[in-house]
Structure formats: structure tokens, C-alpha cells
Amino acid sequence: MTEQPSFSVAGKTVLITGGTGGIGGAFARGFLTHGAKVIVADLKPPRELQPRELQPRELQPGDLRPDIRYEPLDVRDDAAVDALAARIETLDTVIHCAGRLVRWEEYKPEVFMDILNIHLVGNLRLANAFRPHLRATQGCLINIGSMYSYFGAAHIPAYAAAKTAVVSLTKSLALSFAADGIRVNAIAPGWIKTEISRPGREDPAFNAKVTARLPGGEWAEPEDLAGTAIFLASPAARLITGVTIPVDGGYTAS
Ligand SMILES: NC(=O)c1ccc[n+]([C@@H]2O[C@H](COP(=O)([O-])OP(=O)(O)OC[C@H]3O[C@@H](n4cnc5c(N)ncnc54)[C@H](O)[C@@H]3O)[C@@H](O)[C@H]2O)c1
């Protein structure tokens, strides 16, 4: 009889780019809670590791943990990604969660290319650099799409193009990396309360359009995505590769 698959990520090591951000931070907390070790790679350090004067609030017990490590990283920098890969010994999961968008500025080619570089080329860079690590652990890569993986956006055309391409890259990498026993999937978050989405939430017309289509009528918390990432990283997802899973409160269904 086939063994029942485990949902556990205990003891696994997870690298999260953009791990200082809203969604990446929720992933970090989720994996830590379930016994994994987390490496946060971001342009800026997580709040717990920032100098005291920069912290928006007092440290709480549990903020500083031995199982979390910060690595400064710009995912646009080939050499920095390669250097990080050389510093990391073992890795079970890479989540590419770094992100940026610039409303109404992305028609400028240099901005367009920067957004593509972070979301799409950054994805490829990480996949290439960490393929040997993931091969060694039979691990997985988790990419981050968006609702804009499925439709266009007049105000953020580069972001939408990148997020659509992430779905395709996820399929191509899944086919290529299967030879090494590595799974590659993506999560397409719905409407999540973080910094990147703040301008949209604070634009009354945009906000009304989004919430009108959401069956629950509300933006979600970053924590609402963590369970899907943990599941995808667990042995229970061993047959899942090449897919993008919307975690969107029913937005794409309506
Ligand atoms: N918030 C949403 O509603 C939503 C919806 C769909 C998809 N997403 C995606 O989720 C991911 C996480 O976004 P978030 O909502 O947590 O936003 P966020 O702004 O809270 O976090 C983004 C993080 O990425 C980091 N970052 C930006 N550029 C970087 C670079 N060049 N190198 C390394 N780190 C860099 C930032 O420092 C920040 O910590 C992004 O890919 C975003 O596009 C977010």
C-alpha cells in the first residue's frame, strides 16, 4: 500500500525573497511555526533585525529566533544571487516573493524592464542558482503570480505582463526541473493587505471595483496565503508541479 503523505515541513530550510514584505513575512512566520528554518532575502532586513531606532514598535518575545536568518539581496543582481547560493549549504524550498509595482509609470521602458527584471527574470535567476540545492533535497520552487496573471491592467502593464509570464515560466521550469526531481509551482494571490497594494486600497474607485467582485467583499490578510505555500512545500504535494493556484477568496470564480 502507498505510504500516506506527510503535510509536515518541520526541519526543512526555506529561502524567501521579499521575506521582509507583507506576504513573504507571513510565509516566514508560517514556516517557522511549523518547524522549518527560514532564510529571508530582501533589499531591507526584517523588522526584528533592524536597528532599534528604526523599529516601529518594541520587540515582542519570540521576535528574535535562532531559526531565522537574514541575507541582503537584490534579485536583479546576477552576482548577488549566485553569491547567496554559494553561501547557502542546504535548501528545500525557494519562494520568490520579492515584488514592486509603479502605478502609471510602467509605460516607460526603463521602469517596464525593472519590473520584469524583479518578478520574471529574478525568478529565472533564483531557479538557475538554486537548482543544485533543490536537486540535492528533491525540493521545490514556489513562484508568485497575481490576479494580473489572468487579465491586463492599464495602470501597471509591466507588472501584469510579468505576472502572466510567471505562469508560463512555472510550467516550463516544472517540465525542465522534473528531470532533477524538483517541483515548480506558483501561487496567485488575490487582494492582500500589504504595502504593494496600499495605493490601490486607498484609491476609492479602484477599491470599490475590487471589493464588489470579491464574494466575501473584503481584502485578505497575508496569513491567508501561508497554508498553500506550506502545503506545496510538503511531501503531500508530491504530485503537484507546473500549476498556479489562485488563493483569492473566489475572485476569479466570480
Ligand atoms: N499584496 C497583494 O495584493 C498581492 C497580490 C498578488 C500578488 N502579490 C505579489 O506578492 C509578492 C509579495 O508582495 P507583498 O504584497 O508582500 O508586497 P510588499 O511590498 O509588502 O513586499 C515586497 C517585498 O519585496 C522586496 N523587494 C522589492 N524589490 C526587491 C528586489 N529587487 N530584491 C529583493 N527584494 C525586493 C521589498 O523590499 C519588500 O520587502 C509580490 O510578488 C507581489 O507582486 C501581492
The ligand as an SDF file (V2000), in Angstrom:
LIG
                    3D

 44 48  0  0  0  0  0  0  0  0999 V2000
   -0.4990   42.3180   -1.9280 N   0  0  0  0  0  0  0  0  0  0  0  0
   -1.2250   41.8250   -2.9080 C   0  0  0  0  0  0  0  0  0  0  0  0
   -2.4360   42.0880   -3.0110 O   0  0  0  0  0  0  0  0  0  0  0  0
   -0.5840   40.9250   -3.9430 C   0  0  0  0  0  0  0  0  0  0  0  0
   -1.4310   40.2970   -4.8570 C   0  0  0  0  0  0  0  0  0  0  0  0
   -0.8730   39.4620   -5.8030 C   0  0  0  0  0  0  0  0  0  0  0  0
    0.4970   39.2310   -5.8360 C   0  0  0  0  0  0  0  0  0  0  0  0
    1.3030   39.8660   -4.9300 N   0  0  0  0  0  0  0  0  0  0  0  0
    2.7330   39.5670   -5.0050 C   0  0  0  0  0  0  0  0  0  0  0  0
    3.1820   39.0490   -3.7750 O   0  0  0  0  0  0  0  0  0  0  0  0
    4.5830   39.2860   -3.6520 C   0  0  0  0  0  0  0  0  0  0  0  0
    4.8530   39.9410   -2.3090 C   0  0  0  0  0  0  0  0  0  0  0  0
    4.2670   41.2290   -2.2880 O   0  0  0  0  0  0  0  0  0  0  0  0
    3.7000   41.8960   -0.9480 P   0  0  0  0  0  0  0  0  0  0  0  0
    2.2570   42.0850   -1.1560 O   0  0  0  0  0  0  0  0  0  0  0  0
    4.1670   41.1600    0.2280 O   0  0  0  0  0  0  0  0  0  0  0  0
    4.3870   43.3400   -1.0700 O   0  0  0  0  0  0  0  0  0  0  0  0
    5.3890   44.0850   -0.0730 P   0  0  0  0  0  0  0  0  0  0  0  0
    5.6220   45.4080   -0.7150 O   0  0  0  0  0  0  0  0  0  0  0  0
    4.8770   44.0370    1.3130 O   0  0  0  0  0  0  0  0  0  0  0  0
    6.7220   43.2030   -0.1420 O   0  0  0  0  0  0  0  0  0  0  0  0
    7.5870   43.1850   -1.2420 C   0  0  0  0  0  0  0  0  0  0  0  0
    8.9960   42.9300   -0.7210 C   0  0  0  0  0  0  0  0  0  0  0  0
    9.8690   42.7580   -1.8470 O   0  0  0  0  0  0  0  0  0  0  0  0
   11.0880   43.4040   -1.5390 C   0  0  0  0  0  0  0  0  0  0  0  0
   11.7890   43.7280   -2.7900 N   0  0  0  0  0  0  0  0  0  0  0  0
   11.4200   44.6260   -3.7440 C   0  0  0  0  0  0  0  0  0  0  0  0
   12.3320   44.6620   -4.7240 N   0  0  0  0  0  0  0  0  0  0  0  0
   13.2930   43.7660   -4.3920 C   0  0  0  0  0  0  0  0  0  0  0  0
   14.4940   43.3560   -5.0060 C   0  0  0  0  0  0  0  0  0  0  0  0
   14.8970   43.9080   -6.1740 N   0  0  0  0  0  0  0  0  0  0  0  0
   15.2480   42.4110   -4.4070 N   0  0  0  0  0  0  0  0  0  0  0  0
   14.8600   41.8770   -3.2360 C   0  0  0  0  0  0  0  0  0  0  0  0
   13.7340   42.2260   -2.5730 N   0  0  0  0  0  0  0  0  0  0  0  0
   12.9560   43.1680   -3.1530 C   0  0  0  0  0  0  0  0  0  0  0  0
   10.6790   44.6500   -0.7560 C   0  0  0  0  0  0  0  0  0  0  0  0
   11.7710   45.1740   -0.0080 O   0  0  0  0  0  0  0  0  0  0  0  0
    9.5560   44.0990    0.1030 C   0  0  0  0  0  0  0  0  0  0  0  0
   10.0240   43.6380    1.3600 O   0  0  0  0  0  0  0  0  0  0  0  0
    4.9700   40.1390   -4.8690 C   0  0  0  0  0  0  0  0  0  0  0  0
    5.4380   39.3080   -5.8950 O   0  0  0  0  0  0  0  0  0  0  0  0
    3.6430   40.7360   -5.2900 C   0  0  0  0  0  0  0  0  0  0  0  0
    3.6560   41.1020   -6.6250 O   0  0  0  0  0  0  0  0  0  0  0  0
    0.7950   40.6940   -3.9840 C   0  0  0  0  0  0  0  0  0  0  0  0
  1  2  1  0
  2  3  2  0
  2  4  1  0
  4  5  1  0
  4 44  2  0
  5  6  2  0
  6  7  1  0
  7  8  2  0
  8  9  1  0
  8 44  1  0
  9 10  1  0
  9 42  1  0
 10 11  1  0
 11 12  1  0
 11 40  1  0
 12 13  1  0
 13 14  1  0
 14 15  2  0
 14 16  1  0
 14 17  1  0
 17 18  1  0
 18 19  2  0
 18 20  1  0
 18 21  1  0
 21 22  1  0
 22 23  1  0
 23 24  1  0
 23 38  1  0
 24 25  1  0
 25 26  1  0
 25 36  1  0
 26 27  1  0
 26 35  1  0
 27 28  2  0
 28 29  1  0
 29 30  1  0
 29 35  2  0
 30 31  1  0
 30 32  2  0
 32 33  1  0
 33 34  2  0
 34 35  1  0
 36 37  1  0
 36 38  1  0
 38 39  1  0
 40 41  1  0
 40 42  1  0
 42 43  1  0
M  CHG  2   8   1  16  -1
M  END
$$$$
